[in-house]
Each structure stands twice: as structure tokens, then as C-alpha cells.
């Protein structure tokens, strides 16, 4: 397993692999030919960036059996998803501010993220699995009251695309079995989510295969796999949200009202 990470140094984006508490700096292309430079940087001294710059972010709805049962909605025959603006991306550790234009509920959603590593179009499940570069932690922040505010049009994209509403990271972990993973979300130190990825209705390779039939997926694209039980509003003036997945790490961000 490798853990790929991006960071800023002297105003430039750099990348490397995380090994223990050190970043082993690489040059080249994370999704192509990457070579270690031999230089290391202590993780504690690094200014982290989101681990990729996605050209598009795809976010799933109703992709876990347990949540579908709680909401009393049918298991969908095909993936239900929306596109989230790439400008919503923010770094691990960043503070996310309430949008000035919105005063309603803001919700955390701890999720597994899939990062695409090679172009993928009309792929079989085997081809889709090969196109998955790795996995990351996602907090799919949502302005919950906007979605149904207009009875004639569900505003999913707007609700999820405010600046800062797309933190993910801190790394992309490769060569891990997603079926063994568990997503945990802590809000201000209290565990709110703890659910198995194996409960997904459309597991990663199947999901990538089906979405690739709708649109070409490109290196760096991010698929947010959807969330399960335990989603809730961030109500305090300052809210610490930690999304952790063993083998990937802990994504921590602060939301301020």
C-alpha cells in the first residue's frame, strides 16, 4: 500500500508518498510516471493540499442499504448522483466558513472517496477496477435546507457546491480492499457515524463501471461514494469534524458559523 499526498512548498504544489511521519518527495506525475527525488519532508512541517485536483466531483445519493432502509426508500436500480463544483474543494485541516448567502442547516457527511487514475469510458467492472488509483476520506458538506427549498426543483448541486464544502484527504491510499473499510465520523469529539463500506449498494468497481457509461472519467476525478447512518447538522459556533478510515487516515476540518 502507498499513501500519496500533496503539499505546498515555496508557493508551488508538490507531491509524494507518506511513510510514517515523513513525506518522500516525488517528481513527475502522480497518475503517470512518478519518481522519488530522495528528499524527505516532515509531515508536521508540510502545508497540506487536497491530494488531487479533480476535474469533476461526482457525489452519490442512496448508496447504502442501511440508510435506504431507515429512510424507507427503494434500493435504486442504477446509481443516483450529482456533480459537485470543483471549486468546493478545500485542504485537510482547513477551516470552512458558513456561506454569507445561507443561514440554514449545514450538514456533515463522512464518506469514502474513489480517485480515478486513468481515463475510463464504457468500462467493464474489471477495467473500472484497474482505473481506480486509490481511496480517500471525504466530508461531503451540505447546505441541507436548500435542497427542497423550491418545490419545483431539487437544488442538490447548489447545496453541495459552496466554496469549502468539499474537503477530502489527507492522502490517497492505493492497493487496499474497500470492502474491508469502515467510515467513522466524529463531531466535536463525539462519534456520529460508524458504518461499513461493504454495505454499499453499488461497490466501487461496479460504481465506476456504471458511471463511465455516462461520462468519461479522467485521472484525478473524485467519486464520493455516498454516506450512511448518522448524518447531522453542525450547530456549534465552531465545529470540529473528523472523518477517519483505517488505512487511509483522518480528515479533519473545522466549520465555523
C-alpha positions in Angstrom: 0.0 0.0 0.0 1.1 3.5 -0.8 -0.3 6.8 0.6 0.0 9.7 -1.9 -0.1 13.2 -0.6 0.1 16.8 -1.9 1.5 19.8 -0.2 2.6 23.4 -0.9 6.2 24.4 -0.7 7.5 27.8 -1.7 4.2 28.6 -3.3 4.3 25.5 -5.5 2.2 22.3 -5.3 4.4 19.2 -4.7 3.5 15.6 -4.1 5.0 12.5 -2.6 4.3 9.4 -0.5 3.7 9.4 3.2 5.7 6.9 5.2 5.3 7.3 8.9 5.8 10.9 9.8 7.7 11.8 6.7 6.8 12.8 3.1 9.1 11.2 0.5 9.0 13.9 -2.2 8.4 12.8 -5.8 8.6 14.5 -9.2 6.7 13.7 -12.4 3.0 12.7 -12.5 1.2 11.1 -9.6 -1.1 9.3 -12.1 1.7 8.6 -14.6 5.4 8.3 -14.2 6.5 9.4 -10.7 10.0 9.2 -9.3 11.3 9.7 -5.8 13.7 12.6 -5.6 15.4 11.2 -2.4 14.3 14.3 -0.4 12.1 13.9 2.7 10.0 16.5 4.5 8.5 16.0 8.0 4.7 15.8 7.8 4.4 18.2 10.7 6.1 20.9 8.6 4.0 20.5 5.5 1.2 22.7 4.4 -1.2 20.0 3.0 -3.3 20.4 -0.1 -6.2 18.2 -1.2 -4.5 15.1 -2.6 -5.6 15.7 -6.2 -7.2 18.4 -8.2 -10.4 16.8 -9.6 -11.7 17.9 -12.9 -15.1 16.8 -11.7 -16.6 15.5 -8.4 -19.4 13.0 -8.5 -21.5 12.6 -5.4 -23.8 9.6 -4.8 -27.2 9.6 -3.2 -28.9 6.5 -1.7 -25.9 4.1 -2.0 -26.1 2.3 1.4 -28.6 -0.3 2.3 -28.9 0.7 6.0 -29.7 4.4 5.1 -32.2 3.4 2.4 -34.0 1.2 5.0 -34.1 4.0 7.6 -35.4 6.5 5.0 -37.8 3.9 3.7 -36.7 4.4 0.1 -36.2 1.7 -2.5 -32.8 0.4 -3.5 -32.1 2.2 -6.8 -31.6 0.1 -9.9 -28.8 2.4 -11.1 -26.5 4.9 -9.3 -28.2 8.2 -8.3 -25.6 11.0 -8.4 -24.9 14.7 -8.9 -21.9 16.8 -9.8 -20.3 18.9 -7.1 -18.3 22.0 -8.2 -14.5 21.5 -8.1 -14.3 24.9 -6.5 -15.8 23.4 -3.4 -12.5 21.6 -2.7 -10.5 22.6 0.3 -7.5 21.1 2.1 -7.3 18.8 5.0 -7.1 21.0 8.1 -8.7 24.0 6.5 -11.4 26.0 8.2 -14.7 26.1 6.3 -16.8 29.2 6.8 -20.6 29.5 6.6 -21.6 31.0 3.3 -22.7 34.6 3.7 -25.7 33.8 1.4 -27.1 31.0 3.5 -28.3 30.8 7.1 -29.8 27.4 7.3 -28.7 23.9 8.4 -25.2 22.8 7.4 -24.6 19.0 7.5 -21.5 16.8 7.6 -21.4 13.6 5.6 -18.4 11.3 6.2 -17.7 9.2 3.1 -15.3 7.0 1.2 -13.9 8.7 -1.9 -12.7 7.0 -5.1 -9.9 8.7 -7.0 -9.6 7.8 -10.7 -6.1 7.1 -12.1 -6.5 6.6 -15.8 -9.1 7.6 -18.5 -12.2 5.4 -18.2 -15.1 5.2 -20.6 -17.7 2.5 -21.0 -15.6 0.3 -18.8 -16.3 -3.3 -17.7 -16.0 -3.9 -14.0 -12.5 -5.3 -14.4 -11.5 -2.3 -16.4 -13.1 0.0 -13.9 -11.2 -1.6 -11.0 -8.0 -1.1 -12.9 -8.8 2.6 -13.4 -9.2 3.2 -9.7 -6.0 4.8 -8.4 -7.0 4.7 -4.8 -9.2 5.8 -2.0 -9.5 8.8 0.3 -11.7 10.3 3.1 -14.4 12.8 2.2 -16.6 15.2 4.1 -19.4 16.0 1.7 -20.7 19.1 3.4 -24.2 20.1 2.5 -26.5 23.1 2.9 -29.4 20.9 3.9 -32.3 23.4 3.8 -31.5 24.4 0.2 -32.3 21.1 -1.4 -36.1 21.2 -1.2 -36.5 25.0 -0.7 -38.0 25.3 -4.2 -40.8 22.8 -4.6 -40.3 22.6 -8.4 -36.6 21.9 -8.5 -34.3 20.0 -6.1 -31.1 22.0 -5.7 -28.6 19.3 -4.9 -25.7 20.8 -6.7 -26.1 24.2 -5.2 -26.5 22.7 -1.7 -23.2 20.9 -2.0 -21.0 23.3 -4.1 -20.4 26.3 -1.8 -16.7 27.2 -1.5 -15.1 24.9 1.1 -17.8 22.3 1.1 -15.6 19.6 -0.5 -12.7 18.7 1.9 -11.0 15.4 1.2 -7.8 13.7 2.0 -5.4 13.7 3.7 -4.0 11.0 1.3 -4.9 8.7 -1.5 -4.3 5.1 -0.4 -3.6 2.6 -3.1 -3.8 -1.2 -3.1 -6.4 -1.5 -0.3 -9.6 -3.6 -0.3 -12.5 -1.2 0.1 -14.8 -3.9 1.3 -12.9 -4.2 4.5 -13.1 -0.5 5.3 -15.2 1.3 8.0 -16.0 5.0 7.9 -16.1 6.8 11.2 -17.2 10.5 11.7 -16.6 12.4 14.9 -18.3 15.8 15.6 -16.7 17.8 18.3 -15.2 14.6 19.7 -18.4 12.5 19.7 -18.8 9.6 17.3 -21.7 10.2 15.0 -21.0 7.7 12.2 -19.6 4.2 12.1 -20.5 2.2 9.1 -19.0 -0.5 6.8 -18.2 0.3 3.2 -19.3 -3.3 2.5 -22.9 -2.1 2.9 -22.7 -0.1 -0.3 -25.4 -0.8 -2.9 -23.0 -0.1 -5.8 -19.5 -1.1 -4.7 -16.5 0.8 -6.1 -15.7 -1.2 -9.3 -19.4 -1.5 -10.2 -20.0 2.2 -9.5 -17.0 3.3 -11.6 -18.1 1.0 -14.5 -21.7 2.3 -14.5 -20.7 6.0 -14.2 -18.2 5.5 -17.0 -21.0 4.6 -19.3 -22.5 8.0 -18.7 -19.3 10.2 -18.9 -15.6 9.7 -19.4 -13.7 9.6 -16.1 -10.3 11.2 -16.0 -7.2 11.0 -13.8 -7.8 12.9 -10.6 -11.6 12.8 -10.8 -13.2 12.1 -7.4 -16.3 10.0 -6.7 -17.9 10.5 -3.3 -19.5 7.1 -2.6 -22.4 8.4 -0.5 -23.0 8.3 3.2 -24.9 6.1 5.6 -26.5 6.4 9.1 -25.5 9.2 11.4 -25.6 12.4 9.2 -26.3 15.5 11.2 -26.1 19.3 11.5 -23.1 21.2 12.7 -24.7 23.5 15.3 -21.9 25.0 17.4 -20.2 28.3 16.7 -17.1 26.2 15.9 -17.4 22.5 14.9 -14.5 20.0 14.6 -15.3 17.2 12.1 -13.1 14.2 11.7 -13.7 11.6 9.1 -11.4 8.6 9.6 -10.9 5.4 7.6 -8.3 2.9 8.8 -5.6 2.5 6.2 -6.3 6.0 4.8 -6.1 8.3 7.8 -8.1 11.1 9.4 -9.5 14.1 7.5 -10.0 16.9 10.0 -11.7 20.2 9.2 -13.4 23.0 11.2 -16.7 24.6 10.3 -17.4 28.0 11.7 -20.8 29.7 11.8 
